[in-house]
Amino acid sequence: FLDAAVVDIEDRHRHRLRSHQLVPGSGFADRQSLLTRAGAGRGDWEDNRMAKSKTKGNADAYIRMYRQMQRIRNFEDQANQLYLSAKMPGLTHMYSGEEAVAVGICEALTDNDRITSTHRGHGHCVAKGAEFKEMFCELLGKEEGYCRGKGGSMHIADQSHGNLGANAIVGGSMGIATGSALRAKLLGSDDVTVCFFGDGATAQGLMYEVMNMAALWRLPVIYACENNGYSEYTKTEEIAAGSITARAEAFGIEAFQVDGQDVLAVNELATKLVDRARKGEGPFFIELKTYRYHGHHVGDINREYYRAKDEERDWKENRDPIIRFRSWLVGEGLITEDEIEAMNEEIKADATAAVEYALAARYPDESEVDMHVFTDVKHALA
């Protein structure tokens, strides 16, 4: 087991991965590779300019990624309005601003691959293939929701697309993701599991227990840390001592840092790591630097006591993943401004229609109160 857990140093250098990081103030059209491989020369940047032929060949995938990011943004905008208008029970946690993380990673996965999510999980769900109607029905507690309205925002799951579910417990899905990867290895399946979690979850002891097991057994799991700079209302630097990637490296796990606002950088790295994980070279760890535009939850509106408005404005105006990717797509000649506007309007209309549908949908019958709770209780719909 020990031999399996130790990553050969020479192998670290043979497997240098290239990617792109968006530099504040720069655009996608003039890009330099800025992926840092933790443990293999931190800050060792490599130039990786994208060939025009490759760009044209991947046009459909790039436009699909833009569409998915825009779908997430529109979903969250609608969910926020449902809360503000008191039409949605409970709280929800907005993913706006972090779209490139979920889309960049999930675009590298198949339907058979699994993910586990977090309390801020709408973006993961949409990126893994969920539909608007079923998602809004779930948020509103309607029977047509993915969990028949019983999971809500923080427990939404979509097994049909490999989404094992969101989790309201910080870091709570780490054991589930690692168990899913162990299942794949024991059954000889080639699927990969991605475990999404926030920077605050790195303080949970479970993370270190599962990384130890994953490293010993070389499990096909990728731990994706969405570092949005804040653990609820506290800056990450005030709760996480030292390097986050170094925590994974302590177990012999290859760890990477990437700009989470650059969907191409995220996707390129994820694609390579997923491919290696399928070959039995896992596990892997990624720290994705990103930012949430809203507060910790939808009710966290007056945030100036812990986060400056100028900081929020800078991220929205200069580092927005959707705006930057749109500019790059148009600059590369892959789509026109008119075509993008038409797509945006189509997505907005779809989200609006889904909300109206969900508002009018039925609630589960009261007879379902113990459905899917006790195994010895039979239900006609079970």
Beta strands, then each sheet from edge to edge (+ up, - down):
strand 1: 36-38
strand 2: 114-116
strand 3: 193-198
strand 4: 221-227
strand 5: 230-231
strand 6: 234-235
strand 7: 254-259
strand 8: 284-289
sheet 1: 1+ 7- 8- 4- 3- 2-
sheet 2: 5+ 6-
end
